Amino acid sequence: MIVRNFNDPEVLKTTYIAHYGAVARMVMTSHFLKSIEFLAYAIIPPGNSIEEHIDEVEEIYLIVKGGGIMQVGEDRQEVSVWDAIWIPAGEPHSLHNTRDEETVVVVIAAYPRR
């Protein structure tokens, strides 16, 4: 069993700026995961965005605090706490924090089934 708290030193050491607007950390990665690429979280300050980008992995964003405008492909929608958003592999996507508080997103990424 592997247990990682979001505030464990191993997790905090992975801190990086994700897509020009969010502070992100990797909680678990493909270093030991078999069919999932990673489990991470991102903190988006008010007014900031995870800029539009494309990933080769399928993702799920789970909003655990705050919210904003999510765009996946041509679809734009307001999202809020406990919304889960599916992002197909290869689809452009972004998330803009429109709230007065930080938005926290848990991200799960996996390669499409072969």
C-alpha positions in Angstrom: 0.0 0.0 0.0 1.2 3.5 -0.8 -0.4 6.4 1.1 0.3 10.0 0.3 -1.1 13.0 1.9 -1.4 16.1 -0.3 1.0 17.9 2.2 3.6 15.1 2.4 7.2 16.3 1.8 7.5 14.1 -1.3 4.4 15.8 -2.7 5.5 19.3 -1.8 8.8 18.7 -3.5 7.0 18.3 -6.9 5.5 21.8 -6.8 5.5 23.5 -10.3 3.6 26.1 -12.2 1.1 24.3 -14.4 0.1 25.9 -17.7 1.1 29.4 -16.7 -1.5 30.0 -14.0 -1.8 27.3 -11.3 0.4 25.9 -8.6 0.4 22.1 -9.1 1.7 19.1 -7.2 2.0 15.5 -8.2 0.6 13.2 -5.5 1.2 9.9 -7.3 2.8 9.2 -10.6 3.4 6.5 -13.2 6.6 5.8 -11.3 4.6 3.1 -9.5 1.1 3.4 -10.9 0.3 0.8 -13.5 -2.6 2.1 -15.6 -2.9 5.7 -14.4 -0.4 8.4 -15.5 -0.8 10.6 -12.4 -2.9 11.9 -9.5 -2.2 15.6 -8.9 -3.8 18.8 -7.7 -3.7 22.4 -8.8 -4.4 25.6 -6.9 -5.6 28.5 -9.2 -5.6 31.9 -7.6 -8.6 34.3 -8.3 -8.4 35.6 -11.8 -5.8 33.1 -13.0 -6.2 30.2 -15.5 -4.9 26.9 -16.4 -4.2 28.1 -20.0 -5.6 26.1 -22.9 -3.4 23.1 -23.7 -3.7 19.6 -25.1 -2.6 16.4 -23.3 -2.1 13.0 -24.8 -3.7 11.5 -21.7 -7.4 11.3 -20.8 -8.1 13.4 -17.7 -10.7 14.1 -15.1 -10.8 17.4 -13.2 -12.6 17.3 -9.9 -13.3 20.8 -8.5 -12.9 20.6 -4.7 -12.9 24.3 -3.9 -14.0 27.4 -5.8 -14.9 27.1 -9.5 -14.8 29.0 -12.8 -15.3 28.6 -16.5 -14.1 25.3 -17.9 -13.6 24.9 -21.6 -13.2 21.5 -23.3 -13.0 21.7 -27.1 -15.7 24.1 -28.2 -17.8 23.5 -25.0 -17.6 26.2 -22.3 -19.4 25.8 -19.0 -19.4 27.2 -15.4 -18.1 24.6 -12.9 -18.2 24.5 -9.2 -17.5 22.4 -6.1 -17.8 18.6 -6.7 -18.2 18.9 -10.4 -16.2 16.3 -12.2 -15.2 17.1 -15.8 -14.0 14.5 -18.3 -11.4 15.6 -20.8 -10.7 13.2 -23.7 -7.1 12.7 -24.7 -6.0 15.2 -27.4 -8.8 17.7 -26.6 -7.8 21.3 -25.9 -9.0 22.5 -22.5 -8.6 25.3 -20.0 -10.0 26.4 -16.6 -10.4 30.1 -15.6 -11.0 30.9 -11.9 -13.8 33.5 -11.9 -14.2 33.4 -8.1 -12.9 35.6 -5.3 -11.2 32.6 -3.7 -8.7 30.1 -4.9 -9.9 27.2 -7.0 -8.5 23.8 -6.1 -8.7 21.0 -8.7 -7.8 17.3 -8.3 -6.6 15.9 -11.6 -6.5 12.2 -12.5 -4.8 11.3 -15.8 -4.7 8.0 -17.6 -3.8 6.8 -21.1 -6.7 5.7 -23.3 -7.3 2.0 -23.3 -5.2 0.1 -25.9 
